[in-house]
Amino acid sequence: MPIALNQHRYYATTTQPKARRAKTACTSHVLAALGICSSTYHYSGTEQQMMTIARRRWSCRSVKSKLGKNPTVGGSRRKLAAAVREDASILAFVVIVDGHALLLDTTGKTTVDTAPRVRDQRKIRSIYAVRSK
């Protein structure tokens, strides 16, 4: 029986002896799309760990304040495209929702999502604009 990401993260932080050594599928796929090979890091189970790894190669800064209150993935696509028109240096967006990470391109379309939705109403916990250093 496959373990869902939220359960995987729960098990990784409570029952495994090397609790901080977990790699999750969604963060590994997002980092791979950003050109970071999974053999170059040992763990990526939390948002902070994933963004630390991404900042080795890219400049990643939060843009959640541009989205307003309680943004969702589906509802923020046009606002993200507008943010790219204001700042042409943005290459992609890393979106963190509850227990999951995904990558959006500069037009707001989903590039990497290991748990896709037809109507994506997941609330955004944090969102980062990816720029070259």
Secondary structure, 3 states (H helix, E strand, C coil): CCCCHHHHHHHHHHCCCCHHHCCCHHHHHHHHHCCCCHHHCCCCCCHHHHHHHHCCCEEEEECHHHCCCCCECHHHHHHHHHHHHHCCCEEEEEEEECCEEEEECCCCCEEECCCCCCCCCCEEEEEEEEEEC
